[in-house]
Amino acid sequence: MLRTLFGMGPKVDLKEVLSKGATILDVRSTGEFAGGHIKGSVNIPLDQLEQRMGKLPKGKAIIACCLSGARSGRAVDILKANGVEAYNGGGWSGLNAMLRR
């Protein structure tokens, strides 16, 4: 139920998506991002995402993350509405831990 609530949908192997060249997009504020983030991730705060879509790599999947998965769920909706293959990675610290396993 929580996966659906936060827009995560069916379970996807995010490690596999990342191995195929996906970009991790952290949609938290710049201050939150500065306090800790996944190495190599791109920070575009959710409220700036639509204006800064051009900063994202073209033709690559995006794995969005935030603090809890709520903002990244909204980011996935925006990305998909713009034709981008996007997945909700949930909270950044959980995603980071999962990617290290």
C-alpha positions as CSV (number, residue, x, y, z in Angstrom):
1,M,0.0,0.0,0.0
2,L,2.8,2.5,0.8
3,R,4.4,1.8,-2.6
4,T,1.2,2.9,-4.3
5,L,0.7,5.8,-1.9
6,F,4.1,7.2,-2.7
7,G,3.8,6.5,-6.5
8,M,6.3,3.7,-6.6
9,G,4.0,1.3,-8.4
10,P,5.2,-2.2,-9.2
11,K,8.6,-3.2,-7.9
12,V,11.4,-2.4,-10.3
13,D,15.0,-3.4,-10.0
14,L,16.5,0.0,-9.6
15,K,20.0,-1.4,-9.6
16,E,19.4,-2.7,-13.0
17,V,17.9,0.6,-14.2
18,L,20.9,2.4,-12.9
19,S,23.3,-0.1,-14.5
20,K,21.7,0.9,-17.9
21,G,22.7,4.5,-17.4
22,A,19.9,6.0,-15.4
23,T,20.5,9.3,-13.6
24,I,19.6,9.7,-9.9
25,L,17.6,12.9,-9.4
26,D,17.4,14.3,-5.9
27,V,14.4,16.7,-5.6
28,R,15.1,17.9,-2.1
29,S,16.1,21.5,-1.5
30,T,19.7,22.5,-2.0
31,G,20.2,22.8,1.8
32,E,18.9,19.3,2.3
33,F,21.1,18.0,-0.5
34,A,24.1,19.7,1.0
35,G,23.4,17.8,4.2
36,G,23.9,14.4,2.5
37,H,23.1,12.8,-0.8
38,I,23.9,9.9,-3.1
39,K,27.3,10.3,-4.8
40,G,26.8,11.4,-8.4
41,S,23.2,12.4,-8.0
42,V,21.8,15.5,-9.6
43,N,20.0,18.0,-7.4
44,I,17.0,19.9,-8.8
45,P,14.5,20.9,-6.2
46,L,11.0,19.8,-7.0
47,D,9.7,23.4,-7.3
48,Q,12.3,24.0,-10.0
49,L,11.9,20.8,-11.9
50,E,9.6,21.9,-14.7
51,Q,11.8,24.9,-15.5
52,R,15.1,22.9,-15.4
53,M,14.1,19.8,-17.3
54,G,16.7,20.7,-19.9
55,K,19.5,20.0,-17.3
56,L,18.6,16.3,-17.3
57,P,20.2,13.9,-19.7
58,K,18.1,13.2,-22.8
59,G,17.1,9.6,-23.5
60,K,18.1,8.3,-20.1
61,A,15.9,6.9,-17.3
62,I,15.6,9.0,-14.1
63,I,15.4,7.6,-10.6
64,A,14.0,10.3,-8.4
65,C,14.5,10.5,-4.7
66,C,13.9,12.9,-1.8
67,L,13.5,12.5,2.0
68,S,10.5,10.2,2.2
69,G,9.3,9.4,-1.3
70,A,6.5,11.9,-1.5
71,R,8.3,14.7,-3.4
72,S,10.0,12.1,-5.6
73,G,6.6,10.6,-6.4
74,R,5.4,14.1,-7.6
75,A,8.6,14.4,-9.6
76,V,8.0,11.1,-11.4
77,D,4.6,12.4,-12.4
78,I,6.1,15.5,-13.9
79,L,8.9,13.6,-15.6
80,K,6.5,11.1,-17.1
81,A,4.2,13.9,-18.3
82,N,7.2,15.2,-20.2
83,G,7.9,11.8,-21.8
84,V,10.8,10.8,-19.5
85,E,11.2,7.2,-18.2
86,A,11.1,7.8,-14.5
87,Y,11.0,5.7,-11.3
88,N,10.4,6.7,-7.7
89,G,13.5,5.6,-5.6
90,G,11.8,6.9,-2.4
91,G,14.0,8.3,0.4
92,W,17.6,9.0,-0.6
93,S,19.1,7.3,2.4
94,G,17.1,4.1,1.8
95,L,17.9,4.2,-1.9
96,N,21.6,4.7,-1.2
97,A,21.6,1.7,1.2
98,M,19.8,-0.5,-1.4
99,L,22.2,0.5,-4.2
100,R,25.2,-0.4,-1.9
101,R,23.9,-4.0,-1.3
